Amino acid sequence: MITEATVDPEFAELLVPLSVEERAGLEASLLRDGCRDALVVWGEESILLDGHNRLAICQKHNIPFRTVSVDLPDRDAAKAWIIRNQFARRNLTPYQRAELALALEPIIGEKAAERMVAGKRLSDPVPNLAQGKTRDEVAKVAGVSHGTIAKAKVIRDEADAGTKERLRSGETTIHREYTRLRGGTEGGAKSGSGRGTRRASAGPPPRLAGGVFVEEARAVGQIVEEAKTVVKAILRVGTKFGLSGKSASRLRAASADIEAAIVKGEIE
């Protein structure tokens, strides 16, 4: 008997797509053996968490399938379930792992802020994430270094679609594409030989108006955005713990002061 499963577009975007060969193999298997494994759904609307490709193929060929429900508290928990489930079941390239883990970044940051607001500062290491170390936890989820996850985030935000597809297929590497985005050469082009050789350069680093180095400006911008993310997360969860309107206003004002200090170079 065919049961119902609802596809949520936001959840579907979290999935690592199958290759043409993988899709063809799955379709052949379903046509030959039927849908042996249950599709995983969540909530009263039976929102699909696992089995999107099987569902599409089963609906195309009118193949019966069954579902099993999981109990999760909210959409963030459902998103985390989808992402972690893909880590467990798929052979992923480093960039695909990084992409999935970065999708968890807002959830990890909010949970960190929630624990910090609850006052678990001394015994629980998670509040440190809310102070700028969320990236380390994301890297741990992805199984890569924090430096690699930082490069992957730059690629996700700045690289073109073709570059990302090559990374997903394993045709290129995170380090190589990050280096290209930053205008360098893989491995660091050098001139001369022996100790003390320096990176080859056609001139001084590019500057913005006011004499600010481009790379410095990018770094400051990233720090500011991370600080804003933390403050927003604290404000979102603060109401759960009785954060007053006056306290929220003070927090926003403090955030603006911190941002100004970072830009001026008074805080690193």
Secondary structure, 3 states (H helix, E strand, C coil): CCCCCECCHHHHCCCCCCCHHHHHHHHHHHHHHCCCCCEEEECCCCEEEECHHHHHHHHHHCCCCCEEEECCCCHHHHHHHHHHHHHHHCCCCHHHHHHHHHHCHHHHHHHHHHHHHCCCCCCCCCHHHHHHHHHHHHHHHHCCCHHHHHHHHHHHHHCCHHHHHHHHHCCCCHHHHHHHHCCCCCCCCEECCCCCCEECCCCCCCECCCCCEHHHHHHHHHHHHHHHHHHHHHHHHHHHHCCCHHHHHHHHHHHHHHHHHHHHCCCC
